[in-house]
Amino acid sequence: MLENIFDKKAITKKIIDDLIDQPLLTSIFVVDFAILLLHRPPVIFSIVMMGYIICMSMYYGQKFRIYKNL
């Protein structure tokens, strides 16, 4: 039971380290999400921003998939 908890902590630390390794992409992703969540940008701009969030989610999903097998 405890080994599973420590594994989750180790995986979470690796994911956070990978996010810190790419500060530009991570900050753009977070700011883009915050703008869409807290403001009402124009429709065309919202569609472009949503597309970017989807692309970054797929990128990070592929990048962090290696930790699923640990």
VOMI-212196 format. One record per atom (N, C-alpha, C): residue number from 0; residue in one letter; atom name; x, y, z. Coordinates in Angstrom, 2 decimals. Layout:
N
<resi->NUM | resn->A | name->CA | u->X | v->Y | w->Z>
...
//
This chain:
70
<resi->0 | resn->M | name->N | u->0.82 | v->-1.20 | w->0.00>
<resi->0 | resn->M | name->CA | u->0.00 | v->0.00 | w->0.00>
<resi->0 | resn->M | name->C | u->0.87 | v->1.27 | w->0.00>
<resi->1 | resn->L | name->N | u->1.85 | v->1.30 | w->0.89>
<resi->1 | resn->L | name->CA | u->2.70 | v->2.49 | w->0.97>
<resi->1 | resn->L | name->C | u->3.58 | v->2.64 | w->-0.26>
<resi->2 | resn->E | name->N | u->3.98 | v->1.52 | w->-0.88>
<resi->2 | resn->E | name->CA | u->4.80 | v->1.62 | w->-2.09>
<resi->2 | resn->E | name->C | u->4.05 | v->2.33 | w->-3.19>
<resi->3 | resn->N | name->N | u->2.74 | v->2.09 | w->-3.29>
<resi->3 | resn->N | name->CA | u->1.92 | v->2.72 | w->-4.32>
<resi->3 | resn->N | name->C | u->1.86 | v->4.24 | w->-4.11>
<resi->4 | resn->I | name->N | u->1.78 | v->4.67 | w->-2.85>
<resi->4 | resn->I | name->CA | u->1.73 | v->6.10 | w->-2.55>
<resi->4 | resn->I | name->C | u->3.06 | v->6.76 | w->-2.93>
<resi->5 | resn->F | name->N | u->4.16 | v->6.10 | w->-2.59>
<resi->5 | resn->F | name->CA | u->5.47 | v->6.68 | w->-2.91>
<resi->5 | resn->F | name->C | u->5.71 | v->6.71 | w->-4.41>
<resi->6 | resn->D | name->N | u->5.20 | v->5.70 | w->-5.14>
<resi->6 | resn->D | name->CA | u->5.31 | v->5.71 | w->-6.59>
<resi->6 | resn->D | name->C | u->4.55 | v->6.89 | w->-7.18>
<resi->7 | resn->K | name->N | u->3.37 | v->7.16 | w->-6.66>
<resi->7 | resn->K | name->CA | u->2.58 | v->8.29 | w->-7.16>
<resi->7 | resn->K | name->C | u->3.30 | v->9.60 | w->-6.90>
<resi->8 | resn->K | name->N | u->3.94 | v->9.72 | w->-5.75>
<resi->8 | resn->K | name->CA | u->4.68 | v->10.94 | w->-5.45>
<resi->8 | resn->K | name->C | u->5.87 | v->11.09 | w->-6.39>
<resi->9 | resn->A | name->N | u->6.54 | v->10.00 | w->-6.67>
<resi->9 | resn->A | name->CA | u->7.69 | v->10.05 | w->-7.57>
<resi->9 | resn->A | name->C | u->7.26 | v->10.42 | w->-8.98>
<resi->10 | resn->I | name->N | u->6.16 | v->9.84 | w->-9.44>
<resi->10 | resn->I | name->CA | u->5.65 | v->10.15 | w->-10.78>
<resi->10 | resn->I | name->C | u->5.21 | v->11.61 | w->-10.85>
<resi->11 | resn->T | name->N | u->4.53 | v->12.09 | w->-9.81>
<resi->11 | resn->T | name->CA | u->4.10 | v->13.49 | w->-9.79>
<resi->11 | resn->T | name->C | u->5.30 | v->14.42 | w->-9.82>
<resi->12 | resn->K | name->N | u->6.36 | v->14.08 | w->-9.09>
<resi->12 | resn->K | name->CA | u->7.57 | v->14.90 | w->-9.10>
<resi->12 | resn->K | name->C | u->8.20 | v->14.91 | w->-10.48>
<resi->13 | resn->K | name->N | u->8.21 | v->13.79 | w->-11.17>
<resi->13 | resn->K | name->CA | u->8.78 | v->13.73 | w->-12.52>
<resi->13 | resn->K | name->C | u->7.97 | v->14.58 | w->-13.49>
<resi->14 | resn->I | name->N | u->6.65 | v->14.54 | w->-13.37>
<resi->14 | resn->I | name->CA | u->5.80 | v->15.34 | w->-14.25>
<resi->14 | resn->I | name->C | u->6.02 | v->16.83 | w->-14.00>
<resi->15 | resn->I | name->N | u->6.09 | v->17.23 | w->-12.74>
<resi->15 | resn->I | name->CA | u->6.33 | v->18.64 | w->-12.42>
<resi->15 | resn->I | name->C | u->7.71 | v->19.07 | w->-12.91>
<resi->16 | resn->D | name->N | u->8.71 | v->18.19 | w->-12.77>
<resi->16 | resn->D | name->CA | u->10.04 | v->18.52 | w->-13.29>
<resi->16 | resn->D | name->C | u->10.02 | v->18.70 | w->-14.80>
<resi->17 | resn->D | name->N | u->9.26 | v->17.86 | w->-15.51>
<resi->17 | resn->D | name->CA | u->9.16 | v->18.02 | w->-16.96>
<resi->17 | resn->D | name->C | u->8.45 | v->19.33 | w->-17.33>
<resi->18 | resn->L | name->N | u->7.44 | v->19.72 | w->-16.56>
<resi->18 | resn->L | name->CA | u->6.76 | v->20.99 | w->-16.83>
<resi->18 | resn->L | name->C | u->7.70 | v->22.17 | w->-16.58>
<resi->19 | resn->I | name->N | u->8.54 | v->22.06 | w->-15.56>
<resi->19 | resn->I | name->CA | u->9.49 | v->23.13 | w->-15.27>
<resi->19 | resn->I | name->C | u->10.58 | v->23.20 | w->-16.34>
<resi->20 | resn->D | name->N | u->10.92 | v->22.05 | w->-16.94>
<resi->20 | resn->D | name->CA | u->11.94 | v->22.04 | w->-17.98>
<resi->20 | resn->D | name->C | u->11.52 | v->22.83 | w->-19.22>
<resi->21 | resn->Q | name->N | u->10.22 | v->23.00 | w->-19.45>
<resi->21 | resn->Q | name->CA | u->9.72 | v->23.75 | w->-20.59>
<resi->21 | resn->Q | name->C | u->8.85 | v->24.90 | w->-20.10>
<resi->22 | resn->P | name->N | u->9.47 | v->25.94 | w->-19.54>
<resi->22 | resn->P | name->CA | u->8.67 | v->27.00 | w->-18.91>
<resi->22 | resn->P | name->C | u->7.82 | v->27.80 | w->-19.89>
<resi->23 | resn->L | name->N | u->8.29 | v->27.99 | w->-21.11>
<resi->23 | resn->L | name->CA | u->7.53 | v->28.78 | w->-22.07>
<resi->23 | resn->L | name->C | u->6.22 | v->28.09 | w->-22.43>
<resi->24 | resn->L | name->N | u->6.28 | v->26.81 | w->-22.78>
<resi->24 | resn->L | name->CA | u->5.07 | v->26.08 | w->-23.15>
<resi->24 | resn->L | name->C | u->4.11 | v->25.96 | w->-21.98>
<resi->25 | resn->T | name->N | u->4.65 | v->25.70 | w->-20.81>
<resi->25 | resn->T | name->CA | u->3.81 | v->25.56 | w->-19.62>
<resi->25 | resn->T | name->C | u->3.12 | v->26.87 | w->-19.27>
<resi->26 | resn->S | name->N | u->3.85 | v->27.98 | w->-19.31>
<resi->26 | resn->S | name->CA | u->3.25 | v->29.26 | w->-18.95>
<resi->26 | resn->S | name->C | u->2.20 | v->29.69 | w->-19.98>
<resi->27 | resn->I | name->N | u->2.47 | v->29.44 | w->-21.26>
<resi->27 | resn->I | name->CA | u->1.48 | v->29.77 | w->-22.29>
<resi->27 | resn->I | name->C | u->0.22 | v->28.94 | w->-22.08>
<resi->28 | resn->F | name->N | u->0.39 | v->27.67 | w->-21.76>
<resi->28 | resn->F | name->CA | u->-0.76 | v->26.79 | w->-21.52>
<resi->28 | resn->F | name->C | u->-1.59 | v->27.28 | w->-20.33>
<resi->29 | resn->V | name->N | u->-0.93 | v->27.63 | w->-19.24>
<resi->29 | resn->V | name->CA | u->-1.64 | v->28.07 | w->-18.04>
<resi->29 | resn->V | name->C | u->-2.33 | v->29.42 | w->-18.28>
<resi->30 | resn->V | name->N | u->-1.65 | v->30.35 | w->-18.91>
<resi->30 | resn->V | name->CA | u->-2.24 | v->31.67 | w->-19.18>
<resi->30 | resn->V | name->C | u->-3.41 | v->31.55 | w->-20.15>
<resi->31 | resn->D | name->N | u->-3.25 | v->30.72 | w->-21.17>
<resi->31 | resn->D | name->CA | u->-4.31 | v->30.50 | w->-22.15>
<resi->31 | resn->D | name->C | u->-5.56 | v->29.94 | w->-21.46>
<resi->32 | resn->F | name->N | u->-5.35 | v->28.97 | w->-20.59>
<resi->32 | resn->F | name->CA | u->-6.47 | v->28.38 | w->-19.85>
<resi->32 | resn->F | name->C | u->-7.13 | v->29.41 | w->-18.94>
<resi->33 | resn->A | name->N | u->-6.33 | v->30.22 | w->-18.26>
<resi->33 | resn->A | name->CA | u->-6.88 | v->31.23 | w->-17.36>
<resi->33 | resn->A | name->C | u->-7.68 | v->32.29 | w->-18.11>
<resi->34 | resn->I | name->N | u->-7.18 | v->32.71 | w->-19.28>
<resi->34 | resn->I | name->CA | u->-7.91 | v->33.71 | w->-20.07>
<resi->34 | resn->I | name->C | u->-9.26 | v->33.16 | w->-20.52>
<resi->35 | resn->L | name->N | u->-9.27 | v->31.92 | w->-20.98>
<resi->35 | resn->L | name->CA | u->-10.55 | v->31.34 | w->-21.41>
<resi->35 | resn->L | name->C | u->-11.50 | v->31.12 | w->-20.23>
<resi->36 | resn->L | name->N | u->-10.94 | v->30.82 | w->-19.07>
<resi->36 | resn->L | name->CA | u->-11.78 | v->30.55 | w->-17.90>
<resi->36 | resn->L | name->C | u->-12.32 | v->31.82 | w->-17.27>
<resi->37 | resn->L | name->N | u->-11.52 | v->32.88 | w->-17.21>
<resi->37 | resn->L | name->CA | u->-11.90 | v->34.07 | w->-16.44>
<resi->37 | resn->L | name->C | u->-12.38 | v->35.25 | w->-17.27>
<resi->38 | resn->H | name->N | u->-12.11 | v->35.24 | w->-18.57>
<resi->38 | resn->H | name->CA | u->-12.50 | v->36.36 | w->-19.42>
<resi->38 | resn->H | name->C | u->-13.38 | v->35.89 | w->-20.56>
<resi->39 | resn->R | name->N | u->-13.92 | v->36.83 | w->-21.29>
<resi->39 | resn->R | name->CA | u->-14.71 | v->36.50 | w->-22.47>
<resi->39 | resn->R | name->C | u->-14.06 | v->37.12 | w->-23.70>
<resi->40 | resn->P | name->N | u->-13.06 | v->36.39 | w->-24.26>
<resi->40 | resn->P | name->CA | u->-12.43 | v->36.93 | w->-25.47>
<resi->40 | resn->P | name->C | u->-13.37 | v->36.79 | w->-26.67>
<resi->41 | resn->P | name->N | u->-13.08 | v->37.47 | w->-27.77>
<resi->41 | resn->P | name->CA | u->-13.90 | v->37.33 | w->-28.97>
<resi->41 | resn->P | name->C | u->-13.96 | v->35.88 | w->-29.45>
<resi->42 | resn->V | name->N | u->-15.01 | v->35.56 | w->-30.20>
<resi->42 | resn->V | name->CA | u->-15.28 | v->34.17 | w->-30.57>
<resi->42 | resn->V | name->C | u->-14.14 | v->33.55 | w->-31.37>
<resi->43 | resn->I | name->N | u->-13.65 | v->34.23 | w->-32.38>
<resi->43 | resn->I | name->CA | u->-12.58 | v->33.69 | w->-33.22>
<resi->43 | resn->I | name->C | u->-11.32 | v->33.45 | w->-32.37>
<resi->44 | resn->F | name->N | u->-11.00 | v->34.41 | w->-31.52>
<resi->44 | resn->F | name->CA | u->-9.84 | v->34.28 | w->-30.64>
<resi->44 | resn->F | name->C | u->-10.03 | v->33.10 | w->-29.67>
<resi->45 | resn->S | name->N | u->-11.26 | v->32.91 | w->-29.17>
<resi->45 | resn->S | name->CA | u->-11.55 | v->31.79 | w->-28.28>
<resi->45 | resn->S | name->C | u->-11.36 | v->30.46 | w->-28.99>
<resi->46 | resn->I | name->N | u->-11.77 | v->30.37 | w->-30.23>
<resi->46 | resn->I | name->CA | u->-11.62 | v->29.13 | w->-30.99>
<resi->46 | resn->I | name->C | u->-10.14 | v->28.81 | w->-31.20>
<resi->47 | resn->V | name->N | u->-9.35 | v->29.82 | w->-31.52>
<resi->47 | resn->V | name->CA | u->-7.90 | v->29.61 | w->-31.70>
<resi->47 | resn->V | name->C | u->-7.26 | v->29.18 | w->-30.38>
<resi->48 | resn->M | name->N | u->-7.64 | v->29.84 | w->-29.30>
<resi->48 | resn->M | name->CA | u->-7.07 | v->29.50 | w->-28.00>
<resi->48 | resn->M | name->C | u->-7.48 | v->28.09 | w->-27.57>
<resi->49 | resn->M | name->N | u->-8.72 | v->27.71 | w->-27.84>
<resi->49 | resn->M | name->CA | u->-9.17 | v->26.37 | w->-27.49>
<resi->49 | resn->M | name->C | u->-8.42 | v->25.32 | w->-28.30>
<resi->50 | resn->G | name->N | u->-8.17 | v->25.62 | w->-29.57>
<resi->50 | resn->G | name->CA | u->-7.38 | v->24.72 | w->-30.40>
<resi->50 | resn->G | name->C | u->-5.98 | v->24.55 | w->-29.84>
<resi->51 | resn->Y | name->N | u->-5.38 | v->25.64 | w->-29.37>
<resi->51 | resn->Y | name->CA | u->-4.05 | v->25.56 | w->-28.78>
<resi->51 | resn->Y | name->C | u->-4.06 | v->24.71 | w->-27.51>
<resi->52 | resn->I | name->N | u->-5.08 | v->24.87 | w->-26.68>
<resi->52 | resn->I | name->CA | u->-5.17 | v->24.07 | w->-25.46>
<resi->52 | resn->I | name->C | u->-5.30 | v->22.59 | w->-25.80>
<resi->53 | resn->I | name->N | u->-6.08 | v->22.27 | w->-26.81>
<resi->53 | resn->I | name->CA | u->-6.23 | v->20.87 | w->-27.22>
<resi->53 | resn->I | name->C | u->-4.90 | v->20.31 | w->-27.72>
<resi->54 | resn->C | name->N | u->-4.19 | v->21.08 | w->-28.53>
<resi->54 | resn->C | name->CA | u->-2.88 | v->20.63 | w->-29.04>
<resi->54 | resn->C | name->C | u->-1.88 | v->20.43 | w->-27.90>
<resi->55 | resn->M | name->N | u->-1.84 | v->21.36 | w->-26.97>
<resi->55 | resn->M | name->CA | u->-0.90 | v->21.22 | w->-25.85>
<resi->55 | resn->M | name->C | u->-1.29 | v->20.05 | w->-24.95>
<resi->56 | resn->S | name->N | u->-2.57 | v->19.80 | w->-24.78>
<resi->56 | resn->S | name->CA | u->-3.00 | v->18.66 | w->-23.97>
<resi->56 | resn->S | name->C | u->-2.56 | v->17.35 | w->-24.61>
<resi->57 | resn->M | name->N | u->-2.68 | v->17.26 | w->-25.94>
<resi->57 | resn->M | name->CA | u->-2.22 | v->16.05 | w->-26.63>
<resi->57 | resn->M | name->C | u->-0.71 | v->15.92 | w->-26.52>
<resi->58 | resn->Y | name->N | u->0.02 | v->17.02 | w->-26.64>
<resi->58 | resn->Y | name->CA | u->1.47 | v->16.99 | w->-26.53>
<resi->58 | resn->Y | name->C | u->1.90 | v->16.51 | w->-25.14>
<resi->59 | resn->Y | name->N | u->1.32 | v->17.11 | w->-24.11>
<resi->59 | resn->Y | name->CA | u->1.69 | v->16.71 | w->-22.75>
<resi->59 | resn->Y | name->C | u->1.22 | v->15.28 | w->-22.45>
<resi->60 | resn->G | name->N | u->0.11 | v->14.86 | w->-23.02>
<resi->60 | resn->G | name->CA | u->-0.34 | v->13.48 | w->-22.84>
<resi->60 | resn->G | name->C | u->0.66 | v->12.48 | w->-23.39>
<resi->61 | resn->Q | name->N | u->1.20 | v->12.76 | w->-24.57>
<resi->61 | resn->Q | name->CA | u->2.21 | v->11.88 | w->-25.15>
<resi->61 | resn->Q | name->C | u->3.52 | v->11.95 | w->-24.36>
<resi->62 | resn->K | name->N | u->3.87 | v->13.13 | w->-23.90>
<resi->62 | resn->K | name->CA | u->5.12 | v->13.30 | w->-23.16>
<resi->62 | resn->K | name->C | u->5.09 | v->12.56 | w->-21.83>
<resi->63 | resn->F | name->N | u->3.95 | v->12.59 | w->-21.14>
<resi->63 | resn->F | name->CA | u->3.86 | v->11.98 | w->-19.81>
<resi->63 | resn->F | name->C | u->3.42 | v->10.52 | w->-19.87>
<resi->64 | resn->R | name->N | u->3.15 | v->10.00 | w->-21.04>
<resi->64 | resn->R | name->CA | u->2.75 | v->8.59 | w->-21.16>
<resi->64 | resn->R | name->C | u->3.85 | v->7.65 | w->-20.69>
<resi->65 | resn->I | name->N | u->5.11 | v->8.07 | w->-20.80>
<resi->65 | resn->I | name->CA | u->6.21 | v->7.19 | w->-20.38>
<resi->65 | resn->I | name->C | u->6.14 | v->6.87 | w->-18.89>
<resi->66 | resn->Y | name->N | u->5.50 | v->7.73 | w->-18.10>
<resi->66 | resn->Y | name->CA | u->5.43 | v->7.49 | w->-16.65>
<resi->66 | resn->Y | name->C | u->4.31 | v->6.53 | w->-16.29>
<resi->67 | resn->K | name->N | u->3.45 | v->6.19 | w->-17.23>
<resi->67 | resn->K | name->CA | u->2.35 | v->5.26 | w->-16.96>
<resi->67 | resn->K | name->C | u->2.88 | v->3.85 | w->-16.70>
<resi->68 | resn->N | name->N | u->3.99 | v->3.50 | w->-17.33>
<resi->68 | resn->N | name->CA | u->4.54 | v->2.15 | w->-17.21>
<resi->68 | resn->N | name->C | u->5.45 | v->1.98 | w->-16.00>
<resi->69 | resn->L | name->N | u->5.70 | v->3.04 | w->-15.24>
<resi->69 | resn->L | name->CA | u->6.59 | v->2.91 | w->-14.09>
<resi->69 | resn->L | name->C | u->5.91 | v->2.24 | w->-12.92>
//
